[in-house]
Amino acid sequence: MCAQLPDGEPAPADGALPASALAALGARPFGVYVHVPFCAHRCGYCDYNTYVPGEGVARDGYVEAVLAEWALAGRVLGGAPPAASTVFLGGGTPTLLSDAELARLLAAIPRAPGAEVTVEANPDTLDAPRLRALRRAGATRLSLGMQSAAPGVLATLERTHTPGRAVTVARAARDAGFAHVSLDLIFGTPGETDADWDASLDAVVAAGVDHVSVYALTVEPGTRLHAQVRRGALPAPDDDVQARRYRRADERLRAAGLAWYEVASWAAGDAARCAHNLGYWRSHDWWGLGPGAHSHVGGVRWWNVLHPARHARALAAGVSPAAGRERLDAEQRGMERTMLGIRLAEGLPLCEVEADTAAELAGAGLLDARALARGTARLTLAGRLLADHVARELVAAPDLAAVR
């Protein structure tokens, strides 16, 4: 979760939601996100809401605060939240918590039959016993932050694991009973060569995982990487190089049997897709637990205070830890569906976008003309590279409000 919060209106102290937001609760899949804001080390490119040793933030009491927030969620949502179809423990590094703490968190969240339960992890925090403990606790899916297989790239990113560690853990996770394992890669790091990128793609393919996420490096203000680029110690990422790397990733992953389903994500089949993240792209409902976590229910979105101590103090006092919220009207919700939904391979129904603008984007090679003829606005490979631009064009179309 990002370490900066958006503007918004004050959130009520009891966390209450408007009746209109609760009216369709349970009609859409319901997800739960748990933000674990602790890391053993902060990577130089990271601007997430995380805390490392030496910053005066203790982990003691974190689980109790999250469980208190979950109890608050029950009260706000009418006595009990819907059974979660997805649970995602992210961070930060969730696997810095003990096996018992992770089990407590997962045990507290009622889940629907067949629910997806994802745990994010750094490769150097896991071994076979810990993987088996996660499976016993109910985790069904593991997401590993690999980022690269090149030693120089890992050093620039300030990652602490060795180049082969992520692949080793991914294979061990399969042995421990995880049906679904994902590896994350970052491309465009200063100093990364084409050979480095190919080596990383070779490694994820050889690992035999059924899901891969691929992200372009962004230089976020306030990070050590930003300071290095600003003073000229490292070059800024090159847009043309990043586009070439993305195309190469798509080529290699498709050849390995993984198809893109979201701009940054490839999976071996429907079951391998991250259902939790799809809930974000499809504007489903979810409750975010923990410092800095964001939530959305029925068109109301809110976000928690960032600091773990403030989060815990609010809950100990019996009040919501929300720092602010916003209520989306019908037009805003429609615009958000377009901005998020266009990122998916399933595309958007043509009735939800302005037809002339979609035709212009297809003419520019950014939307698939054949899909458009069948009534769907779907990104091409070139369109995926310019997904934000396509989304802005669709949202800015003059007849969009009429389409809604």
N, C-alpha and C positions, 0 to 999 in steps of 0.2 A: 504494500500500500504506500502510495506516494506520501512524502513528508510535508506536503503543503495541502491545506484544505481550501475548498472553494468558498466563495461568498454564498450567503443564503440568509433566510429568516431565522430568528431564534427558535430552537426546538423546545417543546413543552417539557417541564421538569419531570413529568410522569411518563413521558415518551408516547403519550396518546396519539393515535392516528385518526384522521377523519373517517366517518362512517363510509364515505365513498371509496376510500382506499381499501377497506376491509370487505366491501360488498362481494368481491369475486375471489376472496382468499380461498385457496384450495382448488380453484378451477384451473390454475396454471401450476406447473411444477414449482416446488418450493425448495430452495437451496439454503445451506448454512455455510458461511465462510468464517473461519477462525484465524485471526491474525496473531501470529506468535512473533513478537517484535525483537527477538534476541538473536544475536550473531556472535560467534567467537571472534570474528574479524570483519571489518567493513571493507568491501571491495572498492577500488578506486572509482568505479563508474556508477556506483549505486547511490540513488537518492531516496530510497524507501525509508519508511518510518521504522528504523531499527536502532538498537542500542547494543554496545559492545562493552566488555569488562573495562573498568576504569572510568566509565561515564556516570557512575553513581546510581545506576538503576539495578535493583535486585530482582531476581526472578521469584523470590518468595512471595506468595500471595497471588501470583498471576492466575493460576487455575481457579482459585476461589472467586476472583473478580469476574472471570469469564463465565463461571457457572451462575454467579449472581446476575449477570447481564442476561443469561439465558432464561432465568426465572422471570426477569422483567419482560422479556419477549413473550413469555407465556401469558402474562397479565395483559399486555398490550394487544395481543392477538386473540383475545377472547377466552382465555383460560388454558389454551394449549395450542402451540403452533401446529400447522399441518405436519404430517410425517415427512421428513426430508427425503427428497428423491436424490439429492446430491449433498455431500459434505466435502469441504475442501479446507485442509489445514495448510496455510501458507505463511509466508513471512518475508524477511527473517528466516530463521532456521528452526522449524518445528521440532526437528529431531535433536535439538539441544535439551528439550524436556525429557524427563525420565520416561521409561516404558510405562510406569504406573500413572504418571501424569497424563500421558497421551491416552491411555486406556480410560481414565476418568472422564476426560473430555468427550471421547467418542461414545462412552456408555451413557452419557447424559442426554444425548441427542436422539430422540426416536426417529427411526428411519423406515421408509417404505420398503417392501420386499424388493430385493434386487437393487437397492440403492448403490450408487457409485460413491466410494469414499476414497478421496485422494489425499496423500501426504506428500508435500514437497520436502526435499532433503538435499543437502550438500553431500557429495559422494564420500567425503572423509568422515562423516558422522555415522556411517552405517557399516555393519558387518552381519554375518549370517544370523547370530542370535537375535540381534535387534530387528532384523527383517522378519524373523519368525514371530517375534513379539508383536510387531505391527499387524501382521496377519491375524494373530489371535485376537487383537483388539478390534478387528473389523475392517481394517484398511483393505481396499480391493485394488487400488491403483497407486503407483509410485511415480513421482515426477522428479527427475534428477537434474540438477543444474550442472551440466557438463561444460558448456560454453565453447570449448575448443579441445582438440587433441594435440595442439602445438605448444611445446613448452614456452616459447617466447611470447605467444599470445596470452597464455595463462598468466605469465609474469606481468605483462602490461596491464591486464585486467585485475591483477592482484588476487587471483584465485589461489587457494591454499592446497588444493588437491593435485596429485600427480596426473600426468596426461592420460594414463590408462585406467585410472581408478574408477571413473564413471562406468566404463564398459564392464569392468569386473563386477561392480555392484549391480548393474542391470542384469547380468547373467545370474548372479546370486539371488536376486529378487525373483526371477523366474523359478529357480530351484526352491525358493521358500513358499511358492504358491501364488505369487502375484500373477493374475491373468493379463494385466495391462501395465506396461512400463513405458514411460516417456523419457526422452532425453531432450534437453534444451541446448540450442547452439546460438552463439552470437557471431555475426559476421561484420567485417569492416573495421576491426580493431586496428589502430595505427601499427604499422609494421607487419601486419598479416599479409602473406603472399598467397597467390593462387594455389601453390603447392600445399601451404598450410591448410587452406580451406578444403582442398580435396582430401587431405589426410583426415580432417575432422569428419567429412561426409563418409569416407571409407570406414571410419571407426563406428559411426552410428549404424551404418548398414550391417557391418559385421556383428554388431551387438545383438541383432535380431529383435529389436524392440518394435512394438506395433504403433508407436506414436512418436513424432518428432516435432518440436516447435523451433522455429528459426526466426531470430530477431536481428534487425539492423542495430548496430551500436549507436546510441544517442548520447551526446555529451551534455549532461544535465548541469545547470548552474549550481554551484555550491559543492560539487564533488571534487575530489583530488584530480580526477582526469580532466575536468574542466580547467582547473588551475594549470595543469601541465600544458594543455593545448593553448590556453590564453598567453602563457609566457613563451611559447614556441618550443618547448621541450619535446612535444609530440605534435605531429600534423593532425588536422581535423579529418574526420572520415570523409572519403571522397564519394560523392553521389553516384558517379558512373561505375566506380568499383563495386559499390554496394549493390547496384542493379545487376551487375554481372554475376556477383556471388549469389544473389537470389535466384537468378535464372539457372545457374549451375545446380543449386540445391534442388530446385523443382525437377530438373532433368534427372538427377541422381536418385532422388527419392521416388519419383514415378517409376523409374526402372527397377527399383527394389520392391515395387508393389504397394507403395504408400501414396494415396491420393490426397490432394489438398481439399480441405473442407472449410477452412477459414484462412484468411490471408497469410497468417504466420504458422499454420498448423497443418500437418499431414498425418493420415492415419491409415492403417491396414484394412479398415472396414468400419461399418457403422458402430459396432460394439467397442471399437478402440478409440472412438472420438471422445473428447473430454466433455461429458454431458454438463458438468458444472459451468464451464466456460461458455458453452452454447446457451445456457440460461441467461448469461449476461448479454450476448449478442441478440437474443430473441426477446429481451426485456421481460423476462420472467420475474418472479418474486424471490428475494433472498434476504436473510438477516445476517449482517456482518458483526461478529463478536470480536472484541478486543480493541486496543488503542489504535485509533486512526482508521478503523474498519468502516466501510461504506455499506449501506443497506438500501433496498428498494422494495416497496410493497404498494401495489395498486396506484402507481403514478406519484407516490411520495418517496423522495430520496433523502437520506440523511447520512451524516458522517460523525464519527466519534472524535473526542479530543485525542490529541496525539500522544501525550505523555502517559506512560503506564501508571505513574503515581496519581495523576489527576483522574484517570479512568477508574482506578480502584477507589479513590476517595469519594467520587460521585456515587458509586454503587453502594459503598458502605453507608452513605447517608440516605440511601433509598431513592436516589434520583437518577434519571437517565444520564449516561455519559455523552449524549449527542452534543456536538458543538454547534450544529446548525442543520437546516434542512431546506428543501425546496419542493413545491407542489407543481407538478407539470400539468398544464391544460392539454386539451385534446390535440391542438396544433403542435405543441411542443413534443408530446408523446409520439405523434406521427413523424415529426422531423427526426426524433431520436431513433425510431424504428428504421428509418431510411439510412441514417448515418451508420448504425450498427449492422443492420441486416444486409447491406450491400457487400459487407466483408465476407459473407458466407457463400460457399459454392452453390448452395441452393438458390441464391439470388432473391430478387424481390418480384412479386407479381406486378405486371405492367400497370395494373389499375392503381398501384400505390406510388407510381412515379409519373412525372410529366412526360408524355409520349414523345413530343418533339425534341426535348432535351435528351432523352434516352436515345433517340435515333441519331442525333448529332454525335453523341459519345460513341455509338456503335460505328458511325462513319469514321471517327478518329481512331478506331481500333481498340477502344477501351472497354466496350461492352460487346458481348458475343452476339453478332447479328442473327445467327441461327436461333439462339435461345430467345432473342427479342421477338423473332417471328412467331415463336411458340408462346409468347405472352410473359416472358421472364427477363428481367434485367439482371444479367450475370456478367461478372468481370472476366475479361480475358487475362492472359498472363501479363500483357502490357498494362492492363487496367489494375491488376493487383499491385504493380509497382507504383501506381498513382491513385491508390484507393481513396486516400483522403481528398484528393482533388475531385475525383468522380463523385464522392459523397457530397461535397460542397456544391458541385454543379447541380446535382439532383435536388438538394434542399433549397437552393436559390432559384429554382425554376419558377417562372412568374405565375404559373397556374397551379402551383403545388397546393395552396390552401383549398382551391376548388376541388382538386383530386381527393383531398382528405374528406 
